[in-house]
Amino acid sequence: MTDSPEQDYDPGDVAVIGMSLRAPGARNKEQFWDNLVNGRESVSFLAKDDILVDETLIHSPFYVRACGVLEGYDQFDPSVFGISDRMAAAMTPENRLFLESAWETLEDGGYDPDRLKAEIGMYGANNPQTAALYSSPPDRVSVGPEAIEASLAWSPDTMTSNALYYMGLTGEAVTVAAVCAGFHYAVHLACQSLLLGQTDMAIAGGAMVRLPHPRGHLWEENRVLSKDGHCRPFDANGTGTALSSGVVTVLLKPVAQAVADRDHIYAVVKGSAVNNNGVSAMAYGLAQPERLSACIANAMEVGGVTPDTVSMYEANGLGLPMTDELEVHAADMAFGKQTATTSIGGVKGNVGHGGVVSGGFGAMKAALALYHRKLPETINLTEVNQDIDFPSTPFVPQRETADWDPEPGIRRAGITSLGGGGYNAHLVLEEPPALAGRAPEDAGRPRLATLSALDDDALARQRTRLKEWLAAHPEQRLDDICYSLNLGRKVMARRWAAVVRSRDELIAALSEESPGGGVTSTAAAPHVDASSFQRGDNGILSSGTDTRALSGLAAAWVSGERVDFGALHLGETSHRVPLPTYPFLPRRFWRTDW
């Protein structure tokens, strides 16, 4: 970590510097955003033969064959983490998904776990019922190594500690149980730990796999599950939501430190708050507007945010008129009377109800909206529920995707998540701080770009993904790209390196089928005299920054030598950028007995 800059930042602000998502219809956050801005619904309508539940249930006239299907929910790549196939099968789907997502989030933030000298907090929510339905281990009398190993792999409690262990990190590990508000609670606890100085960075999120998968639901009058499988937030004809699965994680760091470390910032957590209705509700578990209102107001107060500067409100939005009315009433009380308008939307129309990760879907939508300065439409909203009386509130339903140009100037979003049992949670996010000006890139200067993977097939996929990313992001600088590649990825056995002077040269190098010129790889590594290099505590040192010196360094690195990339980039002002993450090669793992 570097020293904080002299510019002042609110000491309570926390930066979101990495993000990962898998959701119905989206393998990553980029696909998720594309679905949102194009108004796509990712709830699937299933054939009877696709549903793995009791036959009697399927043939019920009230059974709705709809859900948000999570592709790959039963797949995992254990080799990246050094996990055996036997252990991979013992791990629940949520344990496996959370681990891969946490890895992707750290890589998206530009950090290699092997080079981190920091305390990393790990906070996550899951669904204990999933573990119970995923072949619970026997109640062994023995507490020997085999029994403990299997129990730790399976247990929902150890999801976060497993992630720390298998990623090679140390820090806090807290697995949260707060039902459908779990993601928000995880972020809230992570921010508190960061602000108290207990951790240097934190990964927070949630994972939800509804078993059996896929499956529909039974519709009941005035309950939260939809009659036809569609979720219609704020619509007069809404009947509830569909069930879905997914995983969302974010990488967090105090904003002043993130700026000092030249991190890529998606959004800033200005404030968070949680509470519970307790005995104040009319009936246990029902929504209580006064308590939710207090939670929303508290999150804004903590962040020093006035309601008239919050121009996006991402609702819990179950799509049931009664619950939508209660939520808007609560938010209206928290926002109070004001002249500014606030866009209101609900992502459940797109992806259904993700349980413990549902708040993560909303938070990801808000963070990407802030990042792209665009407000996605709320789909399935054709007839606004007049009982909500939006004209008397600050809120305006977001009927179409639009550019985000708020009246107050600054972009801020509030995201609400509710959980059965009276759980309320609210996050306030703000757009990322403006980047300080810096000198133009030193055009024509040779740069070293590196990639590595477990095998040559994965390495080839790495090259393809990076080449496609470069073509899609012409605004990104070569110095930032090389800095992020060299310092932000775990070094693996099979390696590729190129010395290039421009983005075009890097794209050309990535396209070459065989090494040559400034390109080299483990598969065709030249002979290198390792004794000819100077060495430091962190590996061999480059003799210079010219093409010849960097080519020698590349040859040594692909031959298996440890290189001090920190020394290579010392004194640079390069920034971390969110490059493609590791191309996992997942296989199906499923346990039916022990």
Summary of the structure (lengths in Angstrom):
residues: 594
radius of gyration: 24.7
end to end distance: 44.9
largest distance: 78.3
contacts: 2151
relative contact order: 0.14
helix: 37%
strand: 21%
